[in-house]
Amino acid sequence: MIQAVSQAESQPVTPERGPLNAFCVDLEEWFHSFGIRSRYNDPQTWDDAPSCVVADTEVLMRLLDDAGARGTFLTVGWVAKKHPDLIRRLAREGHEVGCHSYWHRLVFEMTPEEFDRDLADCLAVLRDLTGQPVDTYRAPGFSVKTEAFWCYPIMRRHGITTDISVVPAQRDHGGIANFPRDPFVLETSEGDIRCFPVSVMTILGRRIPFSGGGYMRLFPQSLIHRGFRENHAQGRPGMSYIHPREINPDQPRLERPPLWNAKESVKYLKYYINLGTTRRKLAAMLRTFRFGTVREVLSIAPIRGRYSLANGTLTHSA
Ligand SMILES: [Zn+2]
């Protein structure tokens, strides 16, 4: 399923002035969903599923090339094992490869022991394939909630020095409404971790994510750009994220839930909304603002504050 990049998408890059923003791809298959019952919920069935991830990721790589940018690809270990050449190519072409767990399970549904093993398995595959340090982590479904803060010392013990798992707003799976919005240092018993929260904007006094995933598919381009400008005006880099399937309107479909199941039906609708227009919006965003890897952004962005994990809660350090 090769998708050519159209002429309109490859127009010259004319970025606005503003800080470098992070561009992230959560590198997983089209069926790695949460909250939708499907024949692929069980990892034992994954080998039987059709695959779109390589072709869709190649489209994202071409869009980044056109914008003269590199991104951070948070990779599911199982995907890396199935498609090693894709991961080698990402590393070779200067993208950052980060970790998105091996089996794509929510952190707050795992025990610390399960999390430890899953993280170790994923890092072993990615470090072997790239031959590079893999030290950035994003939890599946942004599932580092307050009750899962036990994961941070485990991450640090495995060499993770940057975490981008938290959306500082209310969400379905993860999200912490009062989490800091700026990059900060988190002190753990195993050493420091830099936390770079996903971008949110303020609408009617509420924090709303705008720059990735379903929000990017749902929101008009003007609102997305407004969100970046709000963060830049406050001296903060933005962070955008997307899944490869979100620019592919021809992907296979999961089974539609029965209509009487309103919750899953809404989830299903959200999972597939605006697949046909997201690629155009993404290309415009990449042309309008400046993007790089998480590592590049954190090497120059202001780090605001130090926090510690006293008694399992985030506490501002002196
Ligand atoms: Zn994911």
Residues whose N, C-alpha, C, O or C-beta is under 5 A from the ligand:
A	BS01	ZN	D26 E28 P140 G141
